[in-house]
């Protein structure tokens, strides 16, 4: 892996450091994020909800609010239909909670992944209605490409609102109220990169504004900020850029999440092993809360986490959280077995190919997206992993930073029954009989789009530090840059000339615990951990390393810890 370091403007760094009262390392990190003026940097370091734009500036949102108000006033039969991932679940919980506060009791549903596939479909609509037709159908985190199901709803005389952030394959849906900034709004709109959880928060903001103007007494006790924990979960888990409004919402949302005021969140945090005394970070959503919410939709029915997050009964919540935790363990077991088989197949068949398409007739379609992520990261190439449902192959693709999956799938569209998603992640289904042709077309498309081949994987080093600079003061400053994720990457630091005096401890599969040599300011040395390393420096060998630096929480205490990203023998 290539390591690169951006040039440092030492004069600008020193000036920003002095004006903000932060270290030169923190100033350098801010400049790398394009925050090279005091005003920009201070706005980033001190986010304010007041910086959020008027929700009614978002195209079609006011029309959606007006139609929902009509449903509230008329006590209409309303269905909320959300996707089965974290973004869809948290979006559904937000809207259902708000409507309940306004004395409306909407029915809520998610697709049954194994029976109905992704998103809105006629099969899902028939199951949802089951003889009880809705007056208003609100689709969340799906619907952008559901032209036929929307037409079906309209034939039934049902009004439709779609709130989504996915890209269109052809054209925007018609004959519905369509809220999707990726389709309707300008590229520089501050809300353009909101996930559906963020868009629903905007919808709720607009609804509260209208209800307050109407002097509705039911909104007096409603605090919009109480929904921010759900917004943070959806935003971080859906890998949208943590910039602009996304950063504001997730920054405040994490603080609400840490308070664990929502009974379901508290129960889920407990079974996830999150210490009650710790401050929650984006990684806790990505690796602990999110996977447990997703496990239900991958293996069973995603209504369970919605019920969990809507409930105020701790005993019931603890039972549902435990059930999700057990599902997640089952998911991990299935995923490990498929990952091992897939990685072996890549080595044998795709070593020189620019991309990977793998199919297993006994692979569970609910976990192949996670497997695709692992395969893509390990081999640094786009990967599509497919499981089997009858005569259909269904799965997910994951990409690398240089490859837009949407462009690649568009070149394969005639072979696909269904596909959709983002440039970095997309779902796909096709007849099993067409998998060989799709595999060939996928690789051919990559070769045409990237004739020079994919670039060698690289790692941008944010700053080079000494071991002594890996201290608690730096961690306190890094806390102000949170949450880390897409568009606000966690810094990677380089350290040269490390020599371990004690042999590392091995655990699990190619995992290591080690300790950096003691320094004047840290006589015990900084703790370190390495995950899935094929090899590790020998004791007494000088090496350079790249690391992430964070707090590690253990039994109501915390300590600094580095996580090894990559290493090379020292040249000197």
Backbone torsions as a table, in degrees:
resi	resn	phi	psi	omega
1	UNK	NA	133.8	178.2
2	UNK	-79.4	138.3	174.0
3	UNK	-106.5	135.1	177.8
4	UNK	-131.9	153.0	178.4
5	UNK	-134.4	130.1	177.7
6	UNK	-69.2	148.0	175.1
7	UNK	-63.8	144.0	-177.1
8	UNK	-106.1	126.7	171.6
9	UNK	-86.2	94.9	-172.2
10	UNK	-64.2	-34.9	-179.7
11	UNK	-67.2	-46.0	178.7
12	UNK	-64.6	-39.7	179.7
13	UNK	-62.4	-46.0	-179.4
14	UNK	-64.6	-39.8	-179.0
15	UNK	-65.6	-45.6	-179.8
16	UNK	-66.4	-39.0	178.3
17	UNK	-59.6	-44.3	-178.5
18	UNK	-68.4	-43.1	-176.4
19	UNK	-70.0	-33.5	-177.9
20	UNK	-92.7	-15.2	-176.5
21	UNK	70.8	35.9	178.4
22	UNK	-120.2	168.2	179.3
23	UNK	-68.8	163.4	177.0
24	UNK	-65.2	-30.0	177.6
25	UNK	-65.4	-46.1	179.2
26	UNK	-63.3	-40.7	178.6
27	UNK	-62.6	-40.1	179.3
28	UNK	-63.3	-40.8	179.3
29	UNK	-65.1	-37.5	178.2
30	UNK	-66.1	-43.0	179.6
31	UNK	-62.8	-39.3	178.3
32	UNK	-62.1	-23.9	178.4
33	UNK	-90.6	9.8	179.9
34	UNK	79.9	11.0	-178.9
35	UNK	-98.1	70.1	-170.1
36	UNK	-99.2	9.8	173.1
37	UNK	-123.2	156.6	-179.8
38	UNK	-59.4	-40.8	-178.1
39	UNK	-62.9	-48.0	-180.0
40	UNK	-63.6	-43.8	-177.5
41	UNK	-65.6	-42.6	-179.7
42	UNK	-65.4	-37.7	178.3
43	UNK	-64.6	-36.0	178.4
44	UNK	-70.3	-43.9	-176.9
45	UNK	-74.3	-22.5	-178.9
46	UNK	-127.6	71.5	-179.3
47	UNK	-62.5	149.9	178.7
48	UNK	-136.1	136.7	176.8
49	UNK	-62.7	-24.7	178.9
50	UNK	-64.7	-17.1	179.5
51	UNK	-79.9	-7.6	176.5
52	UNK	-69.7	141.5	-178.0
53	UNK	-77.2	161.6	175.2
54	UNK	-57.1	124.6	-176.5
55	UNK	-60.3	-27.9	-176.1
56	UNK	-76.0	-4.4	172.4
57	UNK	-74.8	-16.7	179.6
58	UNK	-78.0	127.8	-173.8
59	UNK	-54.8	131.1	174.1
60	UNK	71.4	-0.3	-178.1
61	UNK	-68.5	-37.8	-179.9
62	UNK	-64.9	-37.6	177.3
63	UNK	-63.3	-39.1	178.1
64	UNK	-64.4	-42.9	178.9
65	UNK	-62.2	-44.6	-179.2
66	UNK	-60.4	-41.3	-179.8
67	UNK	-69.2	-36.5	178.0
68	UNK	-69.0	-38.6	175.5
69	UNK	-59.0	-40.4	178.2
70	UNK	-60.7	-41.3	179.2
71	UNK	-65.3	-38.4	179.3
72	UNK	-65.9	-47.6	-178.0
73	UNK	-65.2	-35.2	-177.3
74	UNK	-92.7	4.1	-179.0
75	UNK	51.5	45.3	-174.5
76	UNK	-74.2	163.3	174.1
77	UNK	-83.3	113.4	-174.5
78	UNK	-118.5	136.4	173.4
79	UNK	-114.5	131.4	173.0
80	UNK	-109.2	121.1	-175.4
81	UNK	-119.9	107.4	-177.1
82	UNK	-111.5	160.7	175.9
83	UNK	-69.2	169.0	-173.5
84	UNK	-97.1	7.8	176.4
85	UNK	-95.3	-177.2	-174.7
86	UNK	-60.9	-41.4	179.6
87	UNK	-61.8	-46.3	179.4
88	UNK	-66.4	-40.0	-179.6
89	UNK	-65.0	-48.4	-177.5
90	UNK	-70.1	-30.1	175.0
91	UNK	-65.2	-45.0	-179.7
92	UNK	-63.3	-44.1	-179.3
93	UNK	-62.1	-41.6	178.4
94	UNK	-57.6	-52.9	-173.5
95	UNK	-68.0	-42.9	179.3
96	UNK	-62.4	-42.4	179.6
97	UNK	-60.5	-46.3	-178.8
98	UNK	-64.6	-44.5	-179.0
99	UNK	-64.8	-35.3	176.0
100	UNK	-63.7	-38.3	178.5
101	UNK	-64.5	-21.6	179.6
102	UNK	-103.5	24.3	172.5
103	UNK	65.7	27.1	172.9
104	UNK	-113.2	138.7	-178.2
105	UNK	-115.8	82.1	-177.9
106	UNK	-72.0	149.3	168.5
107	UNK	-83.3	144.1	-179.3
108	UNK	-130.4	143.8	-175.5
109	UNK	-146.0	160.7	170.1
110	UNK	-132.2	159.2	176.2
111	UNK	-63.4	147.3	169.9
112	UNK	-89.2	104.7	-167.2
113	UNK	-54.3	-46.1	-174.0
114	UNK	-75.9	-25.3	-178.4
115	UNK	-96.9	-36.9	-170.4
116	UNK	-116.1	-10.6	-179.5
117	UNK	76.3	-161.6	-176.8
118	UNK	-82.4	144.0	166.2
119	UNK	74.3	-160.0	-174.5
120	UNK	-85.6	132.8	-179.8
121	UNK	-146.5	163.4	177.5
122	UNK	-62.0	-39.6	179.6
123	UNK	-60.7	-43.5	180.0
124	UNK	-65.3	-41.2	-179.9
125	UNK	-61.9	-45.4	179.8
126	UNK	-61.7	-40.6	178.1
127	UNK	-65.9	-43.4	-178.1
128	UNK	-62.3	-45.7	-177.0
129	UNK	-73.6	-50.5	176.4
130	UNK	43.6	47.2	178.3
131	UNK	90.7	-8.5	179.7
132	UNK	-119.3	91.5	-176.5
133	UNK	-71.9	145.4	177.9
134	UNK	-88.8	158.0	169.6
135	UNK	-85.2	-35.8	-177.8
136	UNK	-135.5	129.9	-179.7
137	UNK	-117.3	120.0	-178.4
138	UNK	-113.4	113.6	179.5
139	UNK	-96.9	127.1	-177.8
140	UNK	-118.1	131.2	177.7
141	UNK	63.7	24.6	174.9
142	UNK	-166.0	168.0	175.6
143	UNK	110.7	-17.6	-177.2
144	UNK	-58.4	-36.8	-178.3
145	UNK	-110.9	17.7	-176.0
146	UNK	-95.2	56.9	-176.5
147	UNK	-60.7	-46.7	-177.8
148	UNK	-67.0	-48.0	178.2
149	UNK	-60.8	-36.3	178.0
150	UNK	-66.1	-42.3	177.3
151	UNK	-61.8	-37.3	178.3
152	UNK	-63.2	-43.7	177.8
153	UNK	-61.9	-42.2	-179.3
154	UNK	-66.6	-35.9	175.9
155	UNK	-61.3	-31.1	179.1
156	UNK	-81.3	-3.3	179.6
157	UNK	83.5	22.5	-177.6
158	UNK	-101.1	131.7	173.3
159	UNK	-76.8	147.3	-173.4
160	UNK	-129.5	133.6	168.6
161	UNK	-119.2	131.5	174.9
162	UNK	-117.0	124.7	173.4
163	UNK	-120.6	112.5	-170.2
164	UNK	-152.6	165.5	177.9
165	UNK	-132.4	10.5	179.3
166	UNK	-80.1	158.1	-178.2
167	UNK	-82.4	151.7	178.4
168	UNK	-81.5	146.3	173.8
169	UNK	-86.1	-36.1	-177.0
170	UNK	-128.1	-74.8	-178.0
171	UNK	-143.0	164.2	-178.9
172	UNK	-69.9	148.0	177.0
173	UNK	-66.4	150.2	179.3
174	UNK	-115.9	172.8	177.8
175	UNK	60.2	34.6	173.9
176	UNK	-155.5	166.2	172.3
177	UNK	-88.4	114.0	-168.4
178	UNK	-114.1	111.5	178.6
179	UNK	-108.7	108.1	178.8
180	UNK	-159.2	101.3	-175.3
181	UNK	-65.0	-23.1	178.2
182	UNK	-68.4	-22.5	-178.9
183	UNK	-103.7	-40.7	-169.2
184	UNK	-96.8	-22.9	-169.6
185	UNK	-111.7	164.5	-176.0
186	UNK	-69.5	158.0	-176.3
187	UNK	-64.4	-23.7	-178.3
188	UNK	-100.5	10.9	178.6
189	UNK	-64.3	133.0	-176.9
190	UNK	-60.4	-22.3	-177.2
191	UNK	-100.7	5.5	-172.4
192	UNK	-60.3	-36.9	-174.5
193	UNK	-94.8	11.9	176.1
194	UNK	-63.8	139.9	169.6
195	UNK	-78.7	-178.7	-176.0
196	UNK	-66.4	-34.2	177.8
197	UNK	-59.9	-39.0	176.3
198	UNK	-69.4	-37.9	178.8
199	UNK	-67.4	-38.5	177.7
200	UNK	-67.1	-36.0	175.0
201	UNK	-59.9	-41.5	175.3
202	UNK	-61.4	-41.7	179.2
203	UNK	-61.4	-44.0	178.7
204	UNK	-65.8	-38.5	177.5
205	UNK	-59.9	-46.7	178.9
206	UNK	-63.5	-40.6	179.8
207	UNK	-63.6	-41.7	178.7
208	UNK	-64.7	-41.4	179.0
209	UNK	-58.2	-47.2	-178.5
210	UNK	-65.9	-40.8	-179.1
211	UNK	-68.1	-34.2	177.2
212	UNK	-70.1	-37.8	175.8
213	UNK	-62.3	-32.6	178.9
214	UNK	-84.3	3.0	179.7
215	UNK	55.9	42.7	176.8
216	UNK	-74.5	116.0	-176.2
217	UNK	-66.1	-18.9	-177.7
218	UNK	-68.8	-19.2	-176.8
219	UNK	-91.1	-4.6	-176.6
220	UNK	-61.0	-34.7	-177.0
221	UNK	-94.5	-0.7	-177.6
222	UNK	-85.8	125.1	176.0
223	UNK	-108.2	114.1	-177.9
224	UNK	-59.6	-33.3	-178.6
225	UNK	-62.4	-21.0	-180.0
226	UNK	-66.2	-12.9	179.4
227	UNK	-94.5	-4.1	-173.0
228	UNK	-68.1	-27.6	177.2
229	UNK	-62.6	-39.6	178.1
230	UNK	-67.2	-38.6	179.2
231	UNK	-63.4	-43.2	179.9
232	UNK	-61.7	-42.2	-179.7
233	UNK	-62.3	-46.8	180.0
234	UNK	-65.9	-39.8	-176.3
235	UNK	-67.7	-48.2	-178.8
236	UNK	-68.2	-44.5	-176.4
237	UNK	-66.2	-29.4	-175.8
238	UNK	-88.4	2.5	172.4
239	UNK	59.9	36.4	173.3
240	UNK	-84.9	158.4	-177.2
241	UNK	-60.9	127.1	-179.3
242	UNK	-88.3	64.8	179.1
243	UNK	-132.3	162.4	175.2
244	UNK	55.9	-129.8	-176.8
245	UNK	-65.6	-32.6	176.8
246	UNK	-60.8	-40.3	179.9
247	UNK	-66.4	-44.3	-179.5
248	UNK	-59.2	-49.1	-177.6
249	UNK	-64.1	-42.4	-178.2
250	UNK	-74.4	-33.5	179.1
251	UNK	-62.3	-50.4	179.1
252	UNK	-71.3	-36.0	-179.5
253	UNK	-62.6	-38.4	177.9
254	UNK	-62.3	-35.9	179.0
255	UNK	-69.3	-36.8	174.3
256	UNK	-68.9	-36.0	178.8
257	UNK	-64.7	-39.7	-179.4
258	UNK	-63.1	-31.8	-179.2
259	UNK	-69.6	-19.9	178.8
260	UNK	53.4	37.6	179.1
261	UNK	-69.3	-28.0	180.0
262	UNK	-80.6	123.4	-173.3
263	UNK	-59.0	-42.7	-179.2
264	UNK	-63.9	-38.4	177.8
265	UNK	-66.0	-42.4	-179.8
266	UNK	-61.1	-44.1	179.3
267	UNK	-64.2	-40.4	-179.9
268	UNK	-67.5	-38.8	177.5
269	UNK	-63.0	-39.3	-179.0
270	UNK	-63.6	-48.0	-179.3
271	UNK	-72.0	-17.8	178.7
272	UNK	-83.8	-5.3	179.5
273	UNK	80.3	21.1	178.1
274	UNK	-84.5	121.4	-178.0
275	UNK	-61.5	132.1	-177.7
276	UNK	-63.7	-21.5	-177.9
277	UNK	-89.3	-11.6	-173.6
278	UNK	-83.2	157.5	171.9
279	UNK	-85.3	130.4	-176.4
280	UNK	-77.8	139.0	179.9
281	UNK	-119.4	171.2	-179.4
282	UNK	-59.8	-31.6	179.6
283	UNK	-62.9	-29.9	178.5
284	UNK	-67.4	-32.8	174.6
285	UNK	-72.0	-46.3	-174.1
286	UNK	-65.8	-38.2	-170.5
287	UNK	-113.8	-8.3	-177.3
288	UNK	-125.7	-62.8	-177.6
289	UNK	-70.7	-49.7	-176.3
290	UNK	-56.6	-50.9	-179.1
291	UNK	-59.9	-33.1	179.6
292	UNK	-72.1	-37.5	174.9
293	UNK	-65.9	-42.5	-178.5
294	UNK	-68.8	-28.8	-174.6
295	UNK	-58.2	-36.7	-178.8
296	UNK	-64.2	-46.0	179.7
297	UNK	-68.6	-28.5	-179.1
298	UNK	-75.2	-37.5	-172.5
299	UNK	-109.7	-22.1	-174.0
300	UNK	-144.6	-120.4	-174.9
301	UNK	-120.9	120.2	-175.3
302	UNK	-74.3	4.0	174.3
303	UNK	-66.0	-26.1	-178.2
304	UNK	-57.4	-51.9	179.1
305	UNK	-65.8	-27.3	175.0
306	UNK	-66.0	-45.6	177.2
307	UNK	-59.4	-41.0	179.1
308	UNK	-58.8	-49.2	-174.5
309	UNK	-76.5	-14.6	177.1
310	UNK	-92.0	-14.3	-172.4
311	UNK	-86.7	147.3	173.5
312	UNK	-109.1	4.0	-178.4
313	UNK	-92.2	109.4	-173.9
314	UNK	-62.1	-42.8	-178.3
315	UNK	-60.7	-44.6	178.5
316	UNK	-64.7	-41.2	-179.9
317	UNK	-63.7	-41.3	-179.9
318	UNK	-63.5	-38.8	177.5
319	UNK	-64.9	-42.8	179.2
320	UNK	-68.0	-39.2	178.8
321	UNK	-64.0	-39.8	177.9
322	UNK	-63.8	-40.0	177.8
323	UNK	-63.4	-41.3	176.8
324	UNK	-64.6	-38.7	178.8
325	UNK	-63.6	-40.9	178.2
326	UNK	-65.9	-40.0	176.1
327	UNK	-61.4	-39.3	-179.2
328	UNK	-65.6	-38.2	177.1
329	UNK	-64.6	-40.9	176.7
330	UNK	-62.8	-42.9	178.2
331	UNK	-60.0	-42.1	-179.8
332	UNK	-62.9	-40.6	179.8
333	UNK	-63.9	-46.6	178.9
334	UNK	-62.6	-43.9	-176.8
335	UNK	-62.9	-42.8	-179.3
336	UNK	-59.9	-43.6	-178.8
337	UNK	-64.3	-43.1	-179.9
338	UNK	-68.3	-39.8	180.0
339	UNK	-60.2	-45.0	179.5
340	UNK	-60.8	-43.5	179.6
341	UNK	-66.5	-41.0	-178.2
342	UNK	-66.7	-44.9	-178.9
343	UNK	-63.0	-39.3	177.6
344	UNK	-63.7	-37.2	-180.0
345	UNK	-69.2	-36.9	178.0
346	UNK	-62.5	-46.7	179.8
347	UNK	-59.6	-38.9	-175.9
348	UNK	-78.5	-34.4	-169.2
349	UNK	-119.0	-21.0	-170.5
350	UNK	-126.2	22.4	-175.1
351	UNK	-57.0	-38.1	-176.3
352	UNK	-105.0	1.9	-177.9
353	UNK	-83.3	150.2	179.8
354	UNK	-76.9	-11.4	-179.6
355	UNK	-153.7	175.1	-173.5
356	UNK	-134.4	131.5	167.8
357	UNK	-129.2	117.7	-178.0
358	UNK	-125.1	141.9	-179.5
359	UNK	-131.8	133.2	174.5
360	UNK	-130.1	124.0	-176.5
361	UNK	-71.9	-10.5	175.5
362	UNK	-114.5	15.2	179.1
363	UNK	-87.0	132.6	-177.8
364	UNK	-72.4	120.5	-177.9
365	UNK	-62.1	-19.7	-177.9
366	UNK	-74.5	-15.2	-177.8
367	UNK	-117.8	-1.9	-173.8
368	UNK	-66.3	-24.1	176.9
369	UNK	-63.8	-40.7	177.9
370	UNK	-66.4	-41.2	177.9
371	UNK	-62.3	-41.8	178.4
372	UNK	-59.9	-40.1	178.2
373	UNK	-61.7	-45.0	-178.8
374	UNK	-65.2	-44.1	-179.0
375	UNK	-65.5	-42.8	-179.9
376	UNK	-61.7	-43.4	-179.9
377	UNK	-66.8	-44.6	-175.8
378	UNK	-65.5	-41.6	-174.3
379	UNK	-102.0	-1.0	179.2
380	UNK	50.1	57.0	173.9
381	UNK	-155.9	152.3	178.5
382	UNK	-61.6	140.3	-176.0
383	UNK	-134.9	135.4	173.0
384	UNK	-118.0	122.7	-179.7
385	UNK	-116.7	126.8	-173.0
386	UNK	-120.7	134.3	169.6
387	UNK	-105.2	-174.1	-172.5
388	UNK	-124.7	134.9	171.8
389	UNK	-133.6	98.5	-176.5
390	UNK	64.7	-122.9	179.2
391	UNK	-98.2	13.7	179.8
392	UNK	-112.7	139.9	171.1
393	UNK	-98.7	125.3	-177.8
394	UNK	-130.3	138.6	-179.4
395	UNK	-173.5	-156.1	-173.4
396	UNK	-141.3	150.8	174.0
397	UNK	-114.5	144.8	173.7
398	UNK	-131.1	145.0	-172.7
399	UNK	-121.4	178.9	173.7
400	UNK	-110.0	167.9	-168.4
401	UNK	-59.5	-24.8	-175.6
402	UNK	-91.8	-5.9	-172.0
403	UNK	-120.6	125.8	177.9
404	UNK	-93.0	108.1	-177.9
405	UNK	-62.2	-33.4	-179.7
406	UNK	-59.8	-43.3	178.1
407	UNK	-62.2	-41.1	-178.1
408	UNK	-68.0	-45.6	-178.5
409	UNK	-66.1	-31.3	177.4
410	UNK	-60.7	-32.3	178.7
411	UNK	-76.8	-12.0	-179.8
412	UNK	-111.8	7.2	-167.9
413	UNK	-59.3	-32.5	-177.8
414	UNK	-68.5	-17.0	178.7
415	UNK	-93.8	-10.1	-170.7
416	UNK	-102.3	139.3	174.3
417	UNK	-78.0	-39.1	-178.5
418	UNK	-157.2	142.1	172.2
419	UNK	-159.7	158.4	178.4
420	UNK	174.8	157.4	178.6
421	UNK	150.3	-144.4	-173.9
422	UNK	-116.1	169.7	175.8
423	UNK	-57.8	-29.5	-177.7
424	UNK	-98.8	-16.7	-176.5
425	UNK	-152.6	132.9	-178.7
426	UNK	-152.1	150.2	174.7
427	UNK	-98.5	156.4	-174.9
428	UNK	-153.8	146.3	171.6
429	UNK	-142.3	149.1	-179.6
430	UNK	-163.5	160.6	176.0
431	UNK	-61.3	141.6	179.3
432	UNK	-56.3	-36.2	-178.2
433	UNK	-63.4	-22.0	-178.1
434	UNK	-95.4	1.0	-177.8
435	UNK	-60.1	-45.7	178.7
436	UNK	-58.6	-41.6	179.3
437	UNK	-66.4	-39.8	178.5
438	UNK	-64.3	-41.0	179.1
439	UNK	-59.0	-46.7	-179.8
440	UNK	-66.0	-43.1	-179.1
441	UNK	-66.3	-39.5	-180.0
442	UNK	-59.5	-48.4	-179.4
443	UNK	-68.6	-40.5	177.1
444	UNK	-60.2	-41.3	-180.0
445	UNK	-64.9	-40.8	177.4
446	UNK	-62.5	-40.5	179.4
447	UNK	-65.5	-36.3	179.1
448	UNK	-73.0	-40.4	-178.4
449	UNK	-74.5	-30.4	-176.4
450	UNK	-131.4	70.0	-173.7
451	UNK	-62.0	-27.2	178.7
452	UNK	-83.3	0.5	-178.3
453	UNK	86.8	163.8	178.7
454	UNK	-73.3	140.6	179.3
455	UNK	-65.0	154.4	177.4
456	UNK	-61.1	139.6	178.7
457	UNK	-58.5	139.4	-177.9
458	UNK	-132.2	161.3	-178.7
459	UNK	-133.1	122.7	179.2
460	UNK	-88.7	119.7	179.0
461	UNK	-87.4	120.0	-176.0
462	UNK	-69.7	-38.6	-179.6
463	UNK	-164.9	150.2	174.2
464	UNK	-97.6	128.5	-175.4
465	UNK	-124.7	163.2	166.5
466	UNK	-92.0	162.8	178.0
467	UNK	-59.2	-35.2	-178.5
468	UNK	-63.1	-27.5	-179.3
469	UNK	-79.9	-9.1	175.4
470	UNK	-83.9	76.4	-172.6
471	UNK	-128.2	177.0	-176.6
472	UNK	-66.9	-30.2	177.5
473	UNK	-61.3	-41.0	177.7
474	UNK	-66.1	-38.9	178.7
475	UNK	-63.1	-38.3	177.4
476	UNK	-62.0	-38.1	178.3
477	UNK	-71.5	-37.9	178.1
478	UNK	-63.3	-32.9	178.5
479	UNK	-58.5	-30.2	-178.8
480	UNK	-76.3	-14.1	178.5
481	UNK	-92.4	-9.3	179.8
482	UNK	-65.0	161.8	-2.0
483	UNK	-83.1	145.3	177.7
484	UNK	-90.1	149.2	179.2
485	UNK	167.4	-156.0	179.0
486	UNK	-57.7	131.0	177.8
487	UNK	81.2	-11.5	174.2
488	UNK	-144.6	68.4	-171.0
489	UNK	-64.4	143.9	175.1
490	UNK	-64.1	133.1	-178.2
491	UNK	-61.9	145.1	172.5
492	UNK	-115.1	123.6	-177.0
493	UNK	-105.9	146.0	175.9
494	UNK	-105.4	142.3	177.0
495	UNK	-135.1	129.8	-175.5
496	UNK	-103.2	152.0	169.0
497	UNK	68.1	37.0	179.0
498	UNK	-80.0	136.0	173.7
499	UNK	-130.0	116.5	179.6
500	UNK	-82.1	131.3	178.7
501	UNK	-91.4	-22.3	178.9
502	UNK	-115.7	141.7	179.8
503	UNK	-66.0	140.6	178.2
504	UNK	-68.1	156.1	174.9
505	UNK	-96.2	133.6	178.2
506	UNK	-97.5	147.9	175.2
507	UNK	-156.0	153.3	179.7
508	UNK	61.2	-147.4	-178.0
509	UNK	-102.5	101.3	178.3
510	UNK	60.3	36.8	174.5
511	UNK	-108.5	147.3	-175.4
512	UNK	-136.5	142.8	167.2
513	UNK	-112.4	138.1	-179.1
514	UNK	-149.2	174.5	178.8
515	UNK	-137.3	128.9	177.9
516	UNK	-69.0	153.9	-177.0
517	UNK	-60.6	147.6	179.7
518	UNK	-61.6	153.3	176.1
519	UNK	-129.8	178.0	-179.9
520	UNK	-60.9	-38.4	-177.3
521	UNK	-90.5	-12.3	-179.8
522	UNK	-141.7	93.1	-172.4
523	UNK	-74.1	-15.6	177.3
524	UNK	-92.0	-16.1	-175.2
525	UNK	81.7	152.7	-177.8
526	UNK	-80.6	134.0	176.9
527	UNK	-69.1	148.4	179.0
528	UNK	-139.6	156.0	178.1
529	UNK	-142.2	146.8	178.0
530	UNK	-133.6	132.9	-177.6
531	UNK	-110.1	131.9	172.8
532	UNK	50.4	51.3	175.6
533	UNK	-93.3	127.9	179.7
534	UNK	-65.5	-35.0	175.5
535	UNK	-145.8	170.9	-173.1
536	UNK	-146.5	147.1	-178.5
537	UNK	-58.1	141.8	177.6
538	UNK	-78.8	154.0	177.7
539	UNK	-60.1	131.2	-179.1
540	UNK	89.6	-8.9	178.7
541	UNK	-86.5	129.0	177.9
542	UNK	-79.2	131.9	-179.5
543	UNK	-146.1	156.1	171.9
544	UNK	-100.1	146.5	-177.3
545	UNK	-139.0	154.9	170.6
546	UNK	-116.1	136.2	-172.7
547	UNK	-140.9	157.3	163.1
548	UNK	-101.2	148.1	-171.7
549	UNK	-126.7	125.8	-175.3
550	UNK	-156.4	172.8	171.5
551	UNK	-79.6	142.2	168.9
552	UNK	-113.9	129.1	-176.7
553	UNK	-101.3	134.0	-179.2
554	UNK	-153.8	118.5	175.6
555	UNK	50.9	58.3	175.9
556	UNK	63.2	20.2	174.4
557	UNK	-136.7	169.1	178.8
558	UNK	-141.0	154.4	177.7
559	UNK	-150.5	153.5	179.4
560	UNK	-67.4	144.1	179.1
561	UNK	-148.5	138.1	172.6
562	UNK	-99.2	144.9	173.0
563	UNK	-113.6	118.4	-175.9
564	UNK	-69.2	128.8	177.3
565	UNK	-98.4	-47.5	-178.5
566	UNK	-159.0	161.0	176.7
567	UNK	-149.7	156.5	177.3
568	UNK	-144.3	148.9	174.9
569	UNK	-59.8	139.9	179.0
570	UNK	-65.7	139.0	179.9
571	UNK	-73.9	-36.2	-178.6
572	UNK	-84.5	NA	NA
